[in-house]
């Protein structure tokens, strides 16, 4: 038996929601430990005084945070590497979920020492990273439009739906 099989047998497939909830709780606990008391107090004050009517537009720091993570220019090496890192992190997370939900299927596919399977995975990862990079560009454009025009919720929802449909078309039909 291999280590992934042992881990899956230990947790079982029915415990996937508990593992996901535990992971989310772990992230928040980590944030709780590293956050200063001043930051916690400021967050508490903000949550207590939060007014839904003022939340119609995006917060002021949204685009700044986005540009701080991915850089100001989209077509740069820094942006591509960070986009690829986020993509691979999401793929890894989903693969772990797949292992927990259907371990026999996932492990039987991975145990095939077929070169076609390896080539397929390499091409699929490359395609996923490219699509995610274009999706990130769409997000950047939508952020700029939303912040500049101060869209109402209905306008933002329309852009979200259009963006989702466009992304699905690109991924499925290209």
Residue pairs with C-beta under 8 A, 6 or more apart in sequence:
2 107
4 99
4 103
4 107
5 103
5 107
7 99
8 99
8 100
8 103
9 103
11 19
11 100
13 100
13 101
13 102
13 103
15 100
16 97
16 100
16 101
19 100
20 97
32 40
35 43
56 150
56 152
56 153
57 146
57 147
57 150
57 151
58 143
58 146
58 147
62 143
62 147
63 143
63 144
63 147
66 139
66 140
66 143
69 82
70 78
70 79
70 82
70 83
70 136
70 140
71 78
71 79
71 82
73 79
74 136
74 137
74 140
79 133
79 136
80 133
83 129
83 132
83 133
83 136
84 129
84 132
84 133
86 132
87 128
87 129
87 132
87 133
88 125
88 129
91 125
91 128
95 106
98 106
99 106
99 107
109 117
131 167
131 170
131 171
134 170
135 167
138 163
138 166
138 167
142 159
142 160
142 163
145 151
145 159
146 156
146 159
149 155
151 159
